[in-house]
Amino acid sequence: MRQVLTPRQQFQKAIVLPAIRAALALGCQIQTRSQFDRKHYFYADQPAGYQITQYYRPFATGGKIILNDFDGIAADDGKSVVIGIQQVQLEQDTAKTVLQPPSEAMLDFNRVSHPLIEIITLPQIHQAQTAAACVKKIQALLQAVNAVTAGMELGGLRVDVNVSVRRRNQNALGQRTEIKNLSSIKAVEDAIIAERNRQISVLESGGTIQGETRGWTLGASDTVKLRGKEGEVDYRYMPDPDLGPLLISNELVTKLAGALPQLPDQITEELVECHGLTIKDAKTLVELDGGMRLDYFDVVRSELAAFHSQNEGNPVINATDEKERGVIIANWVLHEMGGLLSTSESAFSADRVPAKELAFVILMLSMGRITGRTAKQLLAKKFHGDTREVETIIRDENLGLVHLSEEEYVSMARELLDGHPAIVAQIKDKGQIGKLGFFMGQMMRKGEGKVVAQRAEATLKKLLGLTQ
């Protein structure tokens, strides 16, 4: 017998495929057959009186999230912690509850019945900071595999947190409460801390914790009760009589698994191992601007490699040294451009400073044709809207480095050293080598863009007898 599915029984690819990619990214096992259930409860955010979910047979189970110290977990959790995934299930959304302190709440029904996936972790998180790190990593994973439409602040991801405390001499978990619809990483951590403190206060005063659904408003000091929380028996789960099973073939799972892009941890490891970045810079590059900054880094790297192939033998940077080149590019993409973005309070855009132009700035600096100070000036000019090519700016404004002779470096350095005998004594007699930076700064300013920092440092060390 051939079964013909009516349109209302057919799943949209836009729903199922991102859900499978998300489950694969979390290391889950995809079930070839899953089913839908009705979760019954009566509350204003669900006008139908029940929610379609997957309680008994979800489409994905198992999986885990590995969090490391550089992911921002709490110090008490050591170097790493593994959080298990109980299941990933498809379900329909409910209305959005907007708290109106002190005692009112408003409901937004625009998202009711929209499809979503729910990721349920095991109760293996013991610190609020680690919970926040876990959510941040899940968001990065979902973004990497194109399984989320937007970040938390834009509503693409929301978090429900179950919190319980127990006395030190008890093994069983205490009565839990659920905090609904947290919409930022900070809200996750702050809400957990507030609810933990509330429960401890209740227990220490001789009270008992009630099973409740609670709300949290950013900036508040306490969670607030929304409603009493039903137990699993109260929800009266039952198979949905109108929806058939969801069938997912092994061939589809294999195809999607083979097409997954690199995950954030893999990219971070590659940036550290192959391109020489610190773990901090690598993670920042991966997480910034929804991956746009990382894409920009890659384009700048490709453009610089192309420039180097045309100028072999000239640059200071070894054309084949990926680590040396990677560190320098990351500094400009993250820190130099980041400073300009922060000062101007503007969002990152790859069009603001074309990757080829930044690559040319780095090339000119590596070839000793401009100073570091001039390179920063060029970046700032392009950032603030100068439409001329970098090469044209250098020519029009006479920014090219005119190399000073060895005699000129010595003369400038000697004049500065003679003018500050007390600082010279601190360097030579007390070993305060850090004071050398004062003289280098003076030489750079006096040289008006003509002094190369490395040559200035070498000259100063030679005159001070610091070279071997």
C-alpha positions in Angstrom: 0.0 0.0 0.0 1.3 3.4 -0.9 0.8 6.2 1.6 0.1 9.7 0.2 0.9 12.5 2.6 -1.4 15.5 2.5 0.3 19.0 2.5 -0.5 19.5 6.2 1.4 16.3 7.1 4.5 17.2 5.2 7.3 18.8 7.1 9.0 21.9 5.7 12.7 21.4 5.0 13.4 24.8 6.6 12.3 23.3 9.9 13.7 19.8 9.9 17.1 20.3 8.3 18.4 23.0 10.7 17.1 20.9 13.6 19.1 17.9 12.4 22.3 20.0 11.8 21.9 21.4 15.4 21.6 17.9 16.9 24.6 16.7 14.9 26.7 19.7 16.1 25.9 18.7 19.6 27.0 15.1 19.0 23.5 13.7 19.4 22.1 10.4 17.9 19.4 11.1 15.3 16.4 8.8 15.7 15.0 7.5 12.4 11.5 7.6 13.9 10.1 10.1 16.3 6.7 11.2 17.3 4.7 14.2 18.5 2.9 14.5 21.8 0.5 16.9 23.4 1.6 18.6 26.7 -1.6 19.8 28.4 -1.6 22.8 30.6 -3.9 25.8 31.0 -2.2 29.2 31.0 -2.6 32.3 29.0 0.5 31.9 26.9 -0.9 28.7 25.3 -4.5 29.4 24.1 -5.0 25.9 22.7 -4.7 24.3 26.2 -1.9 22.1 25.0 1.6 22.4 23.4 2.8 20.1 20.6 6.2 18.6 21.7 8.2 15.4 21.6 8.2 14.0 25.1 8.3 10.2 24.7 10.2 9.8 21.4 12.3 12.9 20.5 14.1 13.1 17.2 17.6 13.3 18.8 19.1 12.0 22.1 22.4 11.9 23.8 25.2 14.3 22.9 27.4 16.5 25.0 29.0 20.0 25.3 32.6 20.2 26.3 33.5 23.5 28.1 37.1 24.5 28.8 38.5 27.1 31.1 39.0 29.5 28.2 35.3 29.2 27.5 34.7 31.1 30.7 33.6 28.4 33.1 33.8 29.0 36.8 37.2 28.5 38.4 35.7 25.8 40.8 35.0 23.7 37.7 38.7 23.4 36.9 40.1 23.1 33.4 37.1 21.6 31.7 33.6 20.2 32.3 31.3 18.0 30.2 27.6 18.7 30.1 25.4 15.9 28.8 22.5 16.5 26.4 19.4 14.5 27.4 17.5 15.2 24.2 16.7 17.6 21.4 13.1 17.9 20.5 10.8 19.7 18.1 7.9 21.7 19.5 5.7 24.7 19.0 6.3 28.1 20.6 4.1 29.8 23.2 3.3 33.4 23.6 5.9 35.8 24.9 5.4 37.0 28.5 6.5 40.5 29.2 6.7 41.4 32.8 5.3 44.8 33.9 6.5 45.4 37.5 5.3 45.3 40.1 2.5 42.8 39.5 1.4 42.8 35.8 2.4 40.8 32.8 1.6 41.3 29.1 1.4 38.5 26.4 2.6 38.8 22.8 0.9 36.1 20.7 2.9 36.8 17.5 5.1 33.7 17.9 2.4 31.2 19.1 2.7 27.8 17.3 5.9 28.8 15.5 8.3 25.8 15.3 11.4 25.6 17.4 13.8 23.1 18.8 14.4 22.6 22.5 17.8 21.4 23.8 17.5 19.8 27.2 20.8 19.4 29.2 21.3 17.0 32.1 21.5 18.5 35.6 25.3 18.6 35.6 25.9 22.3 35.9 26.8 23.6 39.4 27.9 27.2 38.8 26.0 30.1 37.4 29.1 31.3 35.4 29.4 27.8 33.8 25.7 27.8 32.9 26.3 31.1 31.1 29.3 29.7 29.3 27.3 26.7 28.3 24.6 28.8 26.7 27.2 31.0 24.9 28.8 27.8 23.4 25.5 26.4 22.4 24.7 29.6 20.6 28.0 29.6 18.8 27.5 26.0 17.7 24.0 26.8 16.4 25.2 29.8 14.5 28.1 27.8 13.0 25.7 25.3 11.4 23.1 27.8 10.4 20.5 26.4 12.8 19.5 29.7 14.4 18.1 32.9 12.8 19.5 35.4 15.2 21.4 35.8 18.5 19.8 35.8 22.0 19.2 39.5 22.2 17.2 39.4 18.9 15.1 36.5 20.0 16.7 33.7 18.0 17.6 31.8 21.2 15.9 31.8 24.6 16.8 29.9 27.8 14.7 28.3 30.5 16.8 27.5 33.5 15.9 25.0 36.3 17.5 25.9 39.6 17.7 23.8 42.8 19.8 23.9 45.9 20.5 21.2 48.5 22.1 21.1 51.9 25.7 20.0 52.1 24.8 16.7 53.8 22.2 15.7 51.3 22.7 13.8 48.0 19.3 14.3 46.3 18.6 17.4 44.3 16.3 19.8 46.0 12.9 21.0 44.7 13.6 22.9 41.5 12.0 26.0 40.1 12.1 27.1 36.4 13.0 30.6 35.2 11.5 31.2 31.8 12.6 33.0 28.7 16.0 34.4 29.6 17.2 36.5 26.6 20.9 37.2 27.2 24.0 35.5 28.5 24.2 38.0 31.4 20.5 37.3 32.2 21.3 33.6 32.5 24.0 34.1 35.1 22.3 36.9 37.1 18.9 35.1 37.2 20.5 31.8 38.5 22.4 33.7 41.2 19.3 35.6 42.3 17.2 32.4 42.4 19.9 30.4 44.2 20.1 33.1 46.8 16.3 33.2 47.2 16.1 29.5 47.7 18.9 29.4 50.3 17.2 32.3 52.1 13.9 30.4 52.2 15.4 27.2 53.5 17.5 29.0 56.1 14.4 30.7 57.4 12.7 27.3 57.9 10.5 27.4 54.7 10.2 25.0 51.8 10.8 25.5 48.1 7.7 25.3 46.0 7.7 24.1 42.4 7.1 27.2 40.4 7.6 28.9 37.1 9.4 32.2 37.7 10.3 35.2 35.7 13.3 37.5 35.6 13.8 41.1 34.4 17.3 42.3 33.5 18.6 44.5 36.3 16.3 43.1 38.9 17.5 41.7 42.2 14.9 38.9 42.5 13.0 36.4 40.4 9.2 36.7 40.5 6.6 34.0 40.6 4.6 33.6 37.4 2.6 30.5 38.3 2.7 27.2 40.1 4.5 24.6 38.2 2.8 21.3 37.2 4.6 18.0 37.6 5.0 15.7 34.6 1.9 13.7 35.6 -0.1 16.9 35.6 0.8 17.6 32.0 -1.0 14.5 30.9 1.3 13.8 27.9 -0.4 11.8 25.1 0.5 11.0 21.5 -0.8 13.7 19.2 -3.7 12.0 17.3 -3.5 14.4 14.3 0.3 14.2 13.6 2.0 11.1 12.2 5.5 10.1 13.1 8.6 12.0 11.8 10.7 9.6 9.7 14.4 10.6 9.1 16.5 8.4 6.8 20.1 7.4 7.7 21.1 8.7 4.2 19.8 12.2 5.0 21.7 12.2 8.3 24.9 11.0 6.7 24.6 13.7 4.0 24.0 16.5 6.4 26.8 15.3 8.7 29.2 15.3 5.8 28.2 18.8 4.8 28.6 20.4 8.3 31.0 23.3 8.4 33.9 23.5 10.9 32.6 23.9 14.4 33.9 26.8 16.6 36.3 24.6 18.6 37.8 23.2 15.4 38.3 26.7 14.0 39.8 28.0 17.2 42.3 25.1 17.3 43.3 25.8 13.7 43.8 29.5 14.4 46.1 28.6 17.4 48.0 25.7 15.8 48.3 26.9 12.2 48.2 30.7 12.5 49.9 31.3 15.8 47.1 33.2 17.6 46.7 33.0 21.4 43.6 31.1 22.5 42.1 34.3 23.7 42.5 36.0 20.3 41.3 32.9 18.5 38.1 32.6 20.5 37.4 36.3 20.1 37.9 36.2 16.4 35.5 33.2 16.1 32.8 34.8 18.3 32.8 38.4 17.1 30.2 39.8 14.8 28.5 36.5 14.1 31.6 35.2 12.3 32.0 38.2 10.0 35.3 39.3 11.7 36.7 35.8 11.1 35.7 35.9 7.4 37.4 39.3 7.2 40.6 37.9 8.8 40.6 35.1 6.2 40.2 37.5 3.2 43.0 39.8 4.6 45.2 36.8 4.9 44.6 35.7 1.3 45.2 39.2 0.0 48.4 39.6 1.9 49.6 36.2 0.7 48.9 37.4 -2.9 50.9 40.6 -2.3 53.8 38.6 -0.9 53.9 36.3 -3.9 54.4 39.4 -6.0 57.1 40.9 -3.7 59.2 37.8 -2.7 62.5 38.7 -1.2 61.5 42.2 0.0 59.1 41.9 2.9 60.3 41.5 6.5 57.5 39.0 7.1 58.4 35.6 5.7 55.9 34.8 3.0 55.7 31.2 4.0 55.4 31.7 7.8 51.7 31.4 8.4 52.0 31.9 12.1 54.0 35.1 11.9 51.6 36.5 9.3 48.5 35.3 11.3 49.5 37.0 14.5 50.2 40.3 12.7 46.9 40.2 10.8 44.9 39.3 13.9 46.4 42.2 15.7 45.2 44.6 13.0 41.8 43.0 12.6 41.0 42.6 16.3 42.9 45.3 18.2 43.6 48.1 15.8 40.3 48.0 14.1 38.6 47.1 17.3 39.9 50.3 18.9 38.4 52.4 16.0 35.1 50.6 16.3 34.9 51.2 20.0 35.8 54.8 19.7 33.3 55.5 17.0 30.7 53.2 18.7 29.9 51.7 15.4 29.3 48.1 14.2 31.8 46.1 12.2 31.5 46.1 8.5 34.0 44.5 6.0 33.2 47.3 3.6 34.5 50.0 5.9 38.2 49.1 5.3 38.4 46.8 2.3 40.4 43.7 3.1 42.8 44.4 0.2 43.5 47.9 1.5 44.3 46.6 5.0 46.5 43.9 3.5 48.4 46.6 1.6 49.0 48.6 4.8 50.4 45.5 6.5 52.6 44.8 3.4 54.0 48.4 3.4 54.8 48.1 7.1 56.4 44.7 6.7 58.6 46.0 3.8 59.7 49.0 5.9 58.1 51.5 3.6 56.0 53.1 6.4 56.2 53.1 10.1 53.8 51.6 12.6 52.5 55.0 13.4 51.8 55.8 9.8 50.1 52.4 9.3 47.7 53.3 12.1 47.0 56.7 10.5 46.3 55.0 7.1 43.9 52.6 8.8 42.1 55.4 10.5 41.8 57.4 7.3 40.2 54.5 5.5 38.0 53.7 8.5 36.6 57.3 8.6 35.7 57.3 4.9 38.8 58.3 2.8 37.9 56.8 -0.6 41.5 57.0 -2.0 43.5 53.8 -2.3 46.1 53.4 0.4 48.9 53.7 -2.1 47.5 57.0 -3.3 47.2 58.4 0.3 50.9 57.5 0.9 51.9 59.3 -2.2 49.6 62.3 -1.9 50.5 63.0 1.7 54.2 62.0 1.5 53.8 59.3 4.2 56.4 57.0 2.8 59.3 56.2 5.2 62.4 58.2 4.4 65.1 56.0 6.1 67.5 57.8 8.5 71.2 56.9 8.4 72.9 55.1 11.2 74.6 58.4 12.2 71.2 60.1 12.5 69.9 57.4 14.8 73.0 57.6 17.0 72.9 61.4 17.1 69.2 61.5 18.0 69.6 58.8 20.7 72.7 60.3 22.2 71.0 63.7 22.5 68.1 62.2 24.4 70.3 60.1 26.7 72.5 63.1 27.6 69.4 65.1 28.4 68.1 62.6 30.9 71.0 61.3 33.0 68.7 60.2 35.9 66.7 57.8 33.7 69.9 56.5 32.2 71.2 55.7 35.7 68.0 53.9 36.5 68.5 51.7 33.4 72.2 51.0 33.7 72.6 50.9 37.5 69.3 49.5 38.7 68.4 47.4 35.7 65.1 49.1 35.1 65.0 48.1 31.4 61.4 49.1 31.1 62.5 52.8 31.2 63.9 52.2 27.7 60.4 52.7 26.4 60.6 56.4 27.5 63.5 57.0 25.2 62.0 55.0 22.3 58.8 57.1 22.6 60.8 60.3 22.5 62.7 59.1 19.4 59.5 58.2 17.6 57.9 61.6 18.3 61.1 63.5 17.4 61.5 61.5 14.2 58.0 62.5 12.9 57.2 59.2 11.2 60.8 58.5 10.0 62.0 56.4 12.9 61.6 52.6 12.8 61.0 51.3 16.3 63.3 48.3 16.0 66.2 50.4 14.8 65.6 53.0 17.6 65.6 50.2 20.2 68.8 48.6 18.8 70.6 52.0 18.8 69.6 52.9 22.4 70.6 49.4 23.7 74.0 49.8 22.0 74.7 53.2 23.5 73.6 52.0 26.9 75.8 48.9 26.7 72.8 46.5 26.9 73.8 44.5 23.9 76.1 41.5 24.2 
